[in-house]
């Protein structure tokens, strides 16, 4: 059975930095690709990544365009976006 996890924008930014500098996906993305986990993020994730693309690019020696291309091709397809109101805390279950 797969595990549902929540990735906030900071986690996704770290995933991007790892992938762009190491040239290989992080374990957080690999486990999602393999179906062991289902990552969820707030619906504003795309906006957050676009807003910080230049900062991520500078940290990785890439262009903002390369950051966004990598995000859209290698990271975003494995993350389900949901409205923040749809998150259910474990205490509520």
C-alpha positions as CSV (number, residue, x, y, z in Angstrom):
1,X,0.0,0.0,0.0
2,X,1.3,3.4,-0.9
3,X,1.9,6.2,1.6
4,X,0.4,9.7,1.1
5,X,2.8,12.5,1.9
6,X,2.6,16.3,1.8
7,X,5.4,18.3,0.1
8,X,5.4,22.0,0.8
9,X,7.1,24.4,-1.6
10,X,10.4,24.3,0.5
11,X,10.6,20.5,0.0
12,X,10.0,20.8,-3.7
13,X,12.6,23.5,-4.0
14,X,15.1,21.2,-2.3
15,X,14.1,18.4,-4.6
16,X,14.8,20.7,-7.6
17,X,18.2,21.8,-6.2
18,X,19.2,18.2,-5.7
19,X,18.1,17.0,-9.1
20,X,19.6,20.0,-10.9
21,X,23.0,19.8,-9.1
22,X,23.4,16.0,-8.9
23,X,21.9,15.2,-12.3
24,X,19.7,12.5,-10.8
25,X,16.3,12.6,-9.1
26,X,16.0,12.8,-5.4
27,X,14.8,9.7,-3.5
28,X,11.6,11.6,-2.8
29,X,10.8,11.6,-6.5
30,X,12.1,8.2,-7.2
31,X,9.9,6.6,-4.6
32,X,6.9,8.5,-6.1
33,X,7.9,7.3,-9.6
34,X,7.9,3.7,-8.2
35,X,4.5,4.1,-6.7
36,X,5.6,3.7,-3.1
37,X,4.3,7.2,-2.1
38,X,1.8,9.7,-3.4
39,X,3.0,13.2,-2.9
40,X,0.5,16.0,-2.4
41,X,1.1,19.7,-2.5
42,X,-1.0,22.8,-2.1
43,X,-2.5,24.1,-5.3
44,X,-0.2,27.2,-5.3
45,X,2.9,25.1,-5.8
46,X,3.4,26.0,-9.5
47,X,3.2,29.7,-8.6
48,X,5.7,29.2,-5.7
49,X,8.2,27.4,-7.9
50,X,7.8,30.0,-10.7
51,X,8.3,32.8,-8.1
52,X,11.5,31.2,-6.8
53,X,12.9,29.9,-10.1
54,X,15.6,32.5,-10.3
55,X,16.8,31.9,-6.8
56,X,16.9,28.1,-7.4
57,X,18.7,28.7,-10.7
58,X,21.4,30.8,-9.1
59,X,22.0,28.2,-6.4
60,X,22.4,25.4,-9.0
61,X,24.3,27.3,-11.8
62,X,21.3,27.0,-14.1
63,X,18.9,29.4,-15.8
64,X,15.3,30.0,-14.5
65,X,14.1,28.4,-17.8
66,X,16.1,25.2,-17.0
67,X,14.7,25.1,-13.5
68,X,11.1,25.3,-14.8
69,X,11.7,22.8,-17.5
70,X,13.2,20.3,-15.0
71,X,10.3,21.0,-12.6
72,X,7.6,20.4,-15.3
73,X,9.3,17.3,-16.8
74,X,10.8,15.5,-13.8
75,X,9.0,16.6,-10.6
76,X,5.6,18.1,-11.2
77,X,4.1,15.0,-12.9
78,X,4.5,13.0,-9.7
79,X,2.9,15.5,-7.3
80,X,-0.9,15.8,-6.9
81,X,-2.1,19.4,-6.3
82,X,-4.9,19.9,-3.9
83,X,-6.6,22.9,-2.3
84,X,-5.3,23.5,1.3
85,X,-8.8,23.1,2.7
86,X,-8.8,19.5,1.4
87,X,-5.9,18.5,3.6
88,X,-7.0,16.3,6.4
89,X,-4.8,16.2,9.5
90,X,-4.2,12.8,11.2
91,X,-5.8,14.1,14.4
92,X,-9.1,14.6,12.5
93,X,-9.2,11.0,11.1
